[in-house]
Amino acid sequence: MRPDTDELFDELAQLDLTLNAIAAQPGSADLPLQQSLQRHVRCLRIFLDIDAAQVLHDLSDAAQRVLETRDAATCAAAMRDLARMRALLDAMFRRQAAQASAA
């Protein structure tokens, strides 16, 4: 059974909270945040087509780089990647939800 649209957006909102916390603590290597990120990734995969799954993977990589890097230039690049992937993933989820509700 596939989760419904409300569950998708609830999980996406939880992911956003985690990503906000990650963005606020660059270079912290915070293990609970890393675990929370991976939990969201596992939960969200069931909603995704192949393109969105790749974006989610890229978003997770960028978030990990933000948490792990202590170099300012690398962190700035990871933060830009993270922002871009967040916007893209949100748009992809909204498109999928609209298609699912239209079907």
C-alpha positions in Angstrom: 0.0 0.0 0.0 1.4 3.4 -1.0 1.1 6.2 1.5 -1.3 9.0 0.6 -0.4 12.6 -0.3 -0.9 13.9 3.2 1.7 11.4 4.5 4.1 12.5 1.7 3.8 16.1 2.7 4.0 15.3 6.4 7.3 13.5 5.8 8.6 16.2 3.5 7.8 18.8 6.3 9.8 16.7 8.8 12.7 16.4 6.3 12.6 20.2 6.0 12.9 20.6 9.8 15.9 18.3 9.7 17.5 20.1 6.8 17.0 23.4 8.6 18.8 22.0 11.6 21.6 20.8 9.4 22.0 24.1 7.7 22.2 25.8 11.1 25.1 23.6 12.2 27.5 23.3 9.3 30.6 21.3 10.2 29.1 19.8 13.3 29.1 16.1 12.3 26.0 15.8 14.5 25.2 12.0 14.5 21.5 12.4 15.5 21.0 14.8 12.6 22.7 12.3 10.2 20.5 9.5 11.5 17.4 11.6 11.2 18.3 12.5 7.6 18.8 8.9 6.7 15.5 8.0 8.3 13.7 10.6 6.2 15.4 9.4 3.0 14.3 5.8 3.7 10.7 6.9 4.4 10.5 9.2 1.3 11.8 6.6 -1.2 8.5 4.8 -1.3 6.9 7.9 -2.8 9.4 8.5 -5.6 9.9 7.9 -9.2 13.5 7.3 -10.4 14.2 10.9 -11.1 13.0 12.1 -7.8 14.9 9.3 -6.0 18.1 10.6 -7.6 17.4 14.1 -6.4 16.7 12.8 -2.9 20.1 11.0 -3.0 21.8 14.2 -4.2 20.1 16.2 -1.5 21.2 13.7 1.2 24.8 13.9 -0.1 24.8 17.7 0.0 23.4 17.6 3.6 26.1 15.2 4.6 28.7 17.5 3.1 27.3 20.4 5.1 27.5 18.4 8.3 31.0 17.1 7.7 32.9 19.9 6.1 34.8 22.5 8.1 36.2 24.3 5.0 34.3 27.5 4.4 34.4 27.3 0.6 33.3 23.6 0.5 30.6 24.3 3.0 29.3 27.3 0.9 29.1 25.1 -2.2 27.4 22.3 -0.2 24.8 24.8 1.1 24.1 26.0 -2.4 23.7 22.4 -3.6 21.4 21.7 -0.6 19.2 24.7 -1.4 19.0 23.8 -5.1 18.1 20.1 -4.3 15.5 21.1 -1.7 13.7 23.3 -4.2 13.9 20.7 -6.9 12.6 17.9 -4.7 9.8 20.0 -3.4 8.7 20.8 -7.0 8.9 17.1 -8.0 6.8 16.0 -5.0 4.2 18.6 -5.8 4.1 17.5 -9.4 3.7 13.9 -8.4 1.0 14.7 -5.9 -0.9 16.7 -8.5 -0.7 13.8 -11.0 -1.8 11.3 -8.3 -4.8 13.4 -7.3 -5.8 13.9 -11.0 -5.7 10.2 -11.6 
